[in-house]
Amino acid sequence: MNELIKQADELIGKINRLLDRNDKLSADLLERDERIRALQEEIRGKSDRLRLLQEEMNSVKLAGSIHVGEMDVKEFKRKLNEYLREIDRCILKLSAEG
C-alpha cells in the first residue's frame, strides 16, 4: 500500500510539473502572438508609407517633364534624392524584418 501511495505522489508531482510547464509555454505563445501582430502592423504601416512615397515619386517624375528654372531644378534634384534615400531606408527595414 505504501508503494502505491509513493507512486501516486510521484505521479501527482509529474502532473503538477507538466501543468506548470504548460502554463509557461502558453504565456510564451501569447507573448509571441502579440509580437507577431505588432510586427505585422508595423509592416503594414511601412508598406503604406512606401506606397505613398512611390506615388509621390511618380508625381515628381511627371512634374519633371514640365520646364522649370535652374533654381527649381536644384531643389527638385535635392528633394528627389531625399525621397530615394527614404525609399531605400524603407526597403532595407522591410527586408530586414521579412
C-alpha positions in Angstrom: 0.0 0.0 0.0 2.9 2.4 0.8 4.3 1.7 -2.6 1.1 2.7 -4.3 0.9 6.0 -2.3 4.5 6.7 -3.2 3.8 6.1 -6.9 0.6 8.3 -6.7 2.6 11.1 -5.1 5.3 10.9 -7.8 2.6 10.9 -10.5 0.9 13.9 -8.9 4.3 15.7 -8.8 4.9 15.0 -12.5 1.4 16.2 -13.4 2.0 19.4 -11.5 5.3 20.0 -13.2 3.7 19.4 -16.6 0.9 21.8 -15.8 3.4 24.5 -14.8 5.4 23.9 -18.0 2.1 24.1 -20.0 1.3 27.5 -18.3 4.7 28.9 -19.1 4.5 27.7 -22.7 1.0 29.2 -23.1 2.2 32.5 -21.7 5.2 32.4 -24.1 2.9 31.6 -27.0 0.6 34.6 -26.2 3.6 36.9 -26.0 4.9 35.7 -29.3 1.5 36.1 -30.9 1.3 39.7 -29.7 4.8 40.4 -31.1 3.8 38.9 -34.4 0.7 41.1 -34.5 2.8 44.2 -33.7 5.3 43.4 -36.4 2.6 42.7 -38.9 1.1 46.1 -38.1 4.5 47.8 -38.4 5.0 46.1 -41.8 1.5 47.3 -43.0 2.4 50.9 -41.9 5.8 50.8 -43.7 4.2 49.3 -46.8 1.6 52.1 -46.8 4.5 54.6 -46.4 6.4 53.0 -49.2 3.3 53.1 -51.5 2.8 56.8 -50.7 6.5 57.6 -51.4 6.3 55.7 -54.7 3.1 57.6 -55.7 4.9 60.9 -54.7 7.9 59.8 -56.7 5.7 59.2 -59.7 4.2 62.6 -59.3 7.6 64.1 -59.1 8.6 62.3 -62.3 5.5 63.7 -64.0 6.4 67.2 -62.7 9.9 66.7 -64.1 8.6 66.8 -67.6 7.5 70.4 -67.1 10.1 73.0 -67.8 11.4 74.6 -64.7 14.1 77.3 -63.9 17.7 76.5 -62.9 17.0 77.1 -59.2 13.9 74.8 -59.2 16.0 72.0 -60.8 18.5 72.1 -58.0 15.6 71.9 -55.4 13.9 69.2 -57.4 17.1 67.1 -57.5 17.7 67.6 -53.8 14.1 66.5 -53.0 14.2 63.6 -55.3 17.5 62.3 -53.7 15.9 62.8 -50.3 12.9 60.7 -51.4 15.1 58.0 -52.9 17.1 57.7 -49.7 13.9 57.4 -47.7 12.6 54.7 -50.0 15.9 52.8 -49.7 15.7 53.0 -45.9 12.1 51.6 -46.0 13.2 48.8 -48.3 16.1 47.9 -46.0 13.8 47.9 -43.0 11.2 45.8 -44.7 13.8 43.3 -46.0 15.4 43.1 -42.5 12.1 42.3 -40.9 11.0 39.9 -43.6 
